[in-house]
Each structure stands twice: as structure tokens, then as C-alpha cells.
Amino acid sequence: MEQDRDRGRWQHAVVIGAGFTGLLAARVLARRFARVTLLERDRLAPGTTHRSGLPQGRHPHGLLARGAAVVEELFPGIRAELAGRGAPVFDFGEGFATRLPHAWAPRTAVGIEVQSLDLTALESALRGRVRAEPAVRVRDGFVVEGLQLSADRRRAVAVTGRDRDDPDHTAVRIEADVIVDAAGRASRLPGWLAAAGLPRPEQRRVASPLVYSSRMYELPEDAAPGWLVSFEMTFPPLVRRGGAAVTVGPGHRLVSVIAPAGELPPPRDETALREFAGSLHNPLFAQVMAQGRPVTPVYRCPVGGNRWFRYDRLRRFPDRLLVLGDAFCAYNPVYGQGLTVAALQAELLGRLLARAGEPAGVAARFQRRAARIALFPWLTATAADQGWTTSRPGPLVNWARRFLGRVLLRVPGDPELYTHFARVQNMLASPLVLLRPSLLHRLLRPARSPQGDGPAQ
Ligand SMILES: Cc1cc2nc3c(=O)[nH]c(=O)nc-3n(C[C@H](O)[C@H](O)[C@H](O)COP(=O)(O)OP(=O)(O)OC[C@H]3O[C@@H](n4cnc5c(N)ncnc54)[C@H](O)[C@@H]3O)c2cc1C
């Protein structure tokens, strides 16, 4: 029986992966299910920060204002908790020193509050909250190896896997009323569907051959004032290298340079890092390196390109199975969209579950609507990344690329346009607002040479 009548809840949900997406999914599922099991292949001993399943945890992350709002709604007080541990909250326009392809973005308040943070700190705070949910059990060190469907292959019924530390490698089967794949880029779902005789989803890919090289620096708190996050945006073929630096706690900045693999070796040590930083338009990364003391090795991470598994388009997709976050659609991270898209998808899942009379049928509705959330971020990232290839883009991507190029050209000299663009960047407004006549007019008027505020130093 699915419904736990005493509690008005459904019985059991399983989530594969306890990364950012899995944690948010577990939170919304716990409102509707009597039991939620979060399966994670890494060991998550108390105090775990860096782990092999989270290679991106060594690299700068920005959580856009819209994503942060969803996280705060799901976990009230989390922003203050992180602020208490040193993650600053500030106005996006004032705290971000952004070097766009042609010039600096204006430095002016835009009325958008953001927080600069470290992904591992965010994850461990979320994990603490999720572990405290009476309905949730986190089963770490458990590798999911397969998916089982009903005899007619119309619904997902169980996952199979093993405890990593079990010397006998005993196979374990876990039944569930709903199964959520939040395994990130490591998701094996396409193969599991094929093994069950179902079609694989079409895979859209747009390459972005970038590699992050990152290192944490400790520096006096009054060093490098005037900015909390700095960024140099890539926009190929015009701008092929970039960088990012985020304040992750008092006196700590995580700095990254972003190199096109194949064209030049991504830096591996301090000398190469400094040399690369010195070649950028943005001097702030080199400034942190000069003033700070490195406190970690240099970590490298390829971004993995843009990849979208079109589960939303499959005619035969099992019910009770949902795919969220990077497992569904993963982006070139230089545009900072992945966490926010995942948060919006978790929020959507919560809304659909709250309205549904039973778990049946939620999956297809979810996947279609999750695709709508993924679409604009996909267009933005792939329009920009089209510049890495020589292949001709389709008409929509071509148009989006030219439009984005025009926006990036005009934003530096136009603080009002920047205010609207900052809302779009933070996913607080649809990119379509930039097509309003009043803004379109600003975009289309003849160009002066692009100008913008230089970095505050
Ligand atoms: C260098 C870099 C910088 C980035 N910067 C930004 C940024 O500034 N802003 C932004 O929004 N996004 C950024 N991203 C993207 C962001 O990190 C991802 O979108 C986000 O972390 C995805 O979360 P997820 O939970 O979907 O996947 P993941 O974080 O990959 O989590 C998946 C989890 O599933 C577990 N797992 C996988 N397979 C199994 C299995 N078979 N059994 C059990 N467990 C399993 C893994 O161990 C992992 O813990 C960046 C990414 C990179 C690489």
C-alpha cells in the first residue's frame, strides 16, 4: 500500500546522490514521504568537506540570487548560518568586479543581494539540515549499480547496489515508490534504461574545452579591498581564457584561472598560475596571488562541456523515476547556472508532489517542466560556447549568440541596462525582458567604444 494513511504521506522515496541536487530533492521529498533514503557512494563522516565525488568542490562557485532564494526557502536560516561562518552577503553590483569580453561591468548597486560561498561549506550545511530530518536516512558508502522496473517496464520499482566497505560485496535491493536520479554527471541512467530494453535519451552536447586551475589563498583581511567576487568571462573566439575569484571566509579567497585545454597547458603550479593570471585583462587574480599565501595545492578540473539528456522527450520513460540537476542537464560552469537550475527543479518537484493525489504520473509532468527550467540557461551557455566550434549553429542559437554579443558590448557603458542584465544573470528575470522596447532601443543605438568602471583595487 502506497499511502501511509496515519500520516497522510506516501511510503518511501530513494534519491541517488547526496550532492547539492540530491540534498534539495531529499528535503522536498521528506514533506511527502514517510521515508526518504539518500544513497551516496562517498563516505560522509561528520566533518567531511572534500570528497572524490565532488571534484568541483575545489573550485569557485557562485550561487545566483534566484537559486539562493530557493535554498533559503527550503532551508530557512541557511544564509545566516553560512554568513555566521564567514560567507559575506552583499549587493551583486557592488561586490562583483566583472570583466566582460569588451570592458568592465559597471560597479553600481543593483538591488540584488548575493552571498559569496564555498560549495563544500554550502553542501555540509545542507547535509546537516537534511540529516536532522526524521524521515531521511543518509546511506553513505553505497554505490547504486542498477535500476529495476516493473514487469511491463512502465514504472521504476527499485535500485540495486552495494555497500563499498562490505567485504562480501553483497548485492542489495532497495524498493521505492519514487526514485530520483541526482547522481550528477556520473549518472548511469541512460545505460540502465538501455539494459532494460528501453530507448536511451537523445544526448545534446556542446563542447567547451575549458579547464579550471584553482588554489586557495590566505591574505590580510584589508588586502584586495573593494570587491568580494571577481570574474573574467570567456566569450570564444574573442576571449578564450578567463578567471574567477571568490571570498569564501575571512581572509580567504579561492582563485581560479580558466584555460582552453589543447591550446595551452592548464597551470599546475604557482609559477604557471601567476604567469597565466598575468595574461588576463583582469589584474585582480594576480593581485591576490601576489598579496596572499597559498594554503592548498593547485587543483585542476575540466568543465565537461554542456550536456543535456532529453528524458523529457522520451515516449517510453518509466513512471516514478525523476532526473534532476547535472544528471539531467549540465552546463559549462563559467556561466554559474548549474546550482540554480537544480534548485529550481527541486522546488518544482516539491510543488508537483504537494499537488499530486498519488505518486503515479508525477514523473512525466516533472520531466517536461524541468526541461522548461533548463532551456534558457542552455541557450545562454551554448550560444556563447558555439564560439568554440567551427560548426554552424542553428538559427535560434545563432540569434541568441548575436543578441548576447550585443548585450555584452553595451552593458559596460550603461548602468541601467546592467541593472536589468544583472537580474537576468541571476535568473530573477527572463532574458526576454531585454527585448522590451525601452531596453532594445538602448541595445540597438549606435555603438560608442565600450567603457566600464575599472576594477576597484
Ligand atoms: C569547476 C566547476 C565550477 C563550477 N562553478 C559553478 C558555479 O559557479 N555556479 C553554479 O551554479 N554551478 C557551478 N558548477 C556546476 C555545479 O557544480 C553543478 O551544477 C552541481 O554541483 C551539480 O550538483 P549535482 O548534485 O546535480 O551533481 P554532483 O555534485 O555531481 O553530485 C552527484 C552526487 O552523486 C553521487 N553519485 C554519483 N553516482 C552515484 C552512484 N552510482 N551511487 C551513489 N552515489 C552516486 C556522487 O558521489 C555525488 O555526490 C561548477 C562545476 C565545475 C566543474
The ligand as a Gaussian input file, in Angstrom:
#p B3LYP/6-31G(d) Opt

LIG

0 1
 C       34.895000      23.729000     -11.977000
 C       33.415000      23.905000     -11.783000
 C       32.925000      25.137000     -11.360000
 C       31.537000      25.309000     -11.204000
 N       31.045000      26.530000     -10.847000
 C       29.709000      26.703000     -10.716000
 C       29.173000      27.969000     -10.326000
 O       29.883000      28.956000     -10.147000
 N       27.819000      28.059000     -10.157000
 C       26.982000      27.010000     -10.379000
 O       25.757000      27.154000     -10.214000
 N       27.462000      25.815000     -10.762000
 C       28.786000      25.635000     -10.930000
 N       29.275000      24.419000     -11.308000
 C       28.315000      23.329000     -11.550000
 C       27.860000      22.723000     -10.230000
 O       28.984000      22.271000      -9.515000
 C       26.928000      21.556000     -10.542000
 O       25.872000      22.018000     -11.343000
 C       26.346000      20.966000      -9.262000
 O       27.334000      20.694000      -8.304000
 C       25.591000      19.694000      -9.627000
 O       25.122000      19.093000      -8.462000
 P       24.505000      17.625000      -8.550000
 O       24.113000      17.298000      -7.141000
 O       23.480000      17.573000      -9.618000
 O       25.706000      16.692000      -9.002000
 P       27.026000      16.329000      -8.193000
 O       27.530000      17.467000      -7.402000
 O       27.936000      15.700000      -9.189000
 O       26.543000      15.238000      -7.142000
 C       26.224000      13.922000      -7.534000
 C       26.434000      13.004000      -6.333000
 O       26.026000      11.682000      -6.710000
 C       26.974000      10.754000      -6.232000
 N       26.868000       9.566000      -7.099000
 C       27.149000       9.502000      -8.421000
 N       26.918000       8.263000      -8.895000
 C       26.486000       7.523000      -7.829000
 C       26.086000       6.173000      -7.687000
 N       26.079000       5.308000      -8.744000
 N       25.711000       5.734000      -6.463000
 C       25.690000       6.579000      -5.391000
 N       26.058000       7.880000      -5.478000
 C       26.441000       8.358000      -6.689000
 C       28.302000      11.478000      -6.335000
 O       29.287000      10.927000      -5.483000
 C       27.900000      12.901000      -5.929000
 O       27.996000      13.090000      -4.539000
 C       30.648000      24.215000     -11.447000
 C       31.159000      22.984000     -11.877000
 C       32.524000      22.833000     -12.057000
 C       33.043000      21.509000     -12.543000

